[in-house]
Amino acid sequence: MIHLRVNPSTVAPDDLAPAVAALHRGGVVAFPTETFYGLAVDPRSAVAVARVFELKRRGRDQPLPLIASDVEQIVDHVGTMTALARRLARAWPGALTLIIPASPELCDDVHQSTGKVAVRVTADPVARELARGAGFAITSTSANISGEPPEASAERAAAPFGNRIDVLIDSGPAPGSSPSTIVDATGDAPILVRAGAVPWERVLEFSR
């Protein structure tokens, strides 16, 4: 496992080159987000996605959320930004995950063949640079064994997996506290799927 230590205030593309290369090879990268540490793979690769499910011992009935560098990356590779999603996207970058119609580019296991995918534009500069450098949105499921608490420490996030992950990006402690708020934005009105870091009242403000 490659251990990359980066400064989130000054992170540059070259700092993350080994992690980007690993993603392009179908590897698994542990990385920081604005909530907890996550596991990144290429969501278009069935082999890479299968590795995440195996590492986390995650049930195959649980879809994987994604992180993108910007809205353009979502439109190009992730799915359809509905009118509601575009209004809610005013809350980005941040810990608001939107469920939107999925692109056929994505591996079916990412969204469990539902045709809907969960995605957000992250506020974490390292995570955003990782997705930008990769050229595609990345998975962002928490770096933990399913059923265990998510981790805000790089070392604790990587510990259960050992050398079975390819790269650990360490930018210091993640903020922790609450996971992202998840909202279904496939219809005309927002539907709360999971309460989290962004209050529901704030979601409703952006939805108008």
URWO-V574001 format. One record per residue. RES is the residue in one letter. OMEGA is omega in degrees with one decimal (none if undefined). Layout:
<<RES;OMEGA> <RES;OMEGA>>
This chain:
<<M;175.3> <I;179.4> <H;179.1> <L;173.9> <R;-176.2> <V;175.4> <N;-177.3> <P;-179.0> <S;-175.8> <T;-175.0> <V;-178.7> <A;-177.9> <P;-178.4> <D;179.9> <D;-173.6> <L;-175.8> <A;178.4> <P;179.4> <A;177.7> <V;179.0> <A;178.5> <A;178.5> <L;179.8> <H;177.5> <R;-175.8> <G;-178.2> <G;-179.4> <V;-178.7> <V;171.9> <A;-172.0> <F;-179.6> <P;170.4> <T;179.5> <E;175.3> <T;-179.8> <F;173.5> <Y;-177.7> <G;176.4> <L;-178.0> <A;166.4> <V;174.9> <D;-176.5> <P;177.1> <R;-175.9> <S;179.3> <A;-179.3> <V;-179.9> <A;179.4> <V;178.1> <A;178.4> <R;179.5> <V;178.7> <F;-179.4> <E;-179.2> <L;-176.6> <K;-171.9> <R;-174.8> <R;178.0> <G;-177.7> <R;176.6> <D;-178.0> <Q;-179.9> <P;-179.7> <L;176.3> <P;-178.9> <L;172.8> <I;178.2> <A;179.3> <S;-178.4> <D;-178.1> <V;-179.3> <E;178.5> <Q;176.7> <I;-179.0> <V;-176.5> <D;-168.3> <H;-170.4> <V;-176.6> <G;-175.5> <T;174.4> <M;177.7> <T;178.0> <A;178.3> <L;-179.8> <A;-179.8> <R;176.2> <R;-179.8> <L;-179.7> <A;174.3> <R;176.8> <A;-179.7> <W;-2.6> <P;-178.9> <G;-171.2> <A;174.2> <L;-180.0> <T;-178.4> <L;173.2> <I;-177.2> <I;174.8> <P;-172.4> <A;174.0> <S;175.1> <P;176.6> <E;-173.4> <L;173.2> <C;-177.6> <D;-177.9> <D;177.6> <V;-177.4> <H;177.0> <Q;177.2> <S;178.5> <T;-175.0> <G;178.1> <K;-178.0> <V;179.0> <A;-175.6> <V;172.2> <R;168.8> <V;-172.1> <T;174.5> <A;-178.9> <D;-176.0> <P;179.9> <V;179.2> <A;-179.8> <R;179.3> <E;177.7> <L;178.3> <A;179.1> <R;-179.6> <G;179.2> <A;-178.0> <G;177.5> <F;175.5> <A;-177.0> <I;175.1> <T;-177.3> <S;176.5> <T;-174.7> <S;-178.4> <A;179.6> <N;170.9> <I;-177.7> <S;-178.4> <G;177.3> <E;179.9> <P;174.0> <P;-174.2> <E;176.4> <A;179.5> <S;179.7> <A;-177.3> <E;-179.6> <R;178.3> <A;-176.5> <A;-171.3> <A;-176.8> <P;-171.7> <F;179.3> <G;-178.5> <N;178.2> <R;168.3> <I;-172.4> <D;-176.7> <V;171.4> <L;174.4> <I;-174.8> <D;176.8> <S;-176.7> <G;-176.6> <P;171.1> <A;-177.3> <P;-179.2> <G;-178.4> <S;-174.6> <S;173.2> <P;178.7> <S;171.0> <T;179.9> <I;-177.5> <V;174.0> <D;-177.8> <A;-178.1> <T;-178.1> <G;-178.3> <D;-179.0> <A;-178.7> <P;176.1> <I;-179.6> <L;178.2> <V;176.5> <R;174.2> <A;-178.2> <G;-170.1> <A;179.3> <V;-177.6> <P;-179.4> <W;178.7> <E;178.4> <R;176.8> <V;-178.6> <L;176.9> <E;-179.2> <F;-175.6> <S;-174.5> <R;none>>
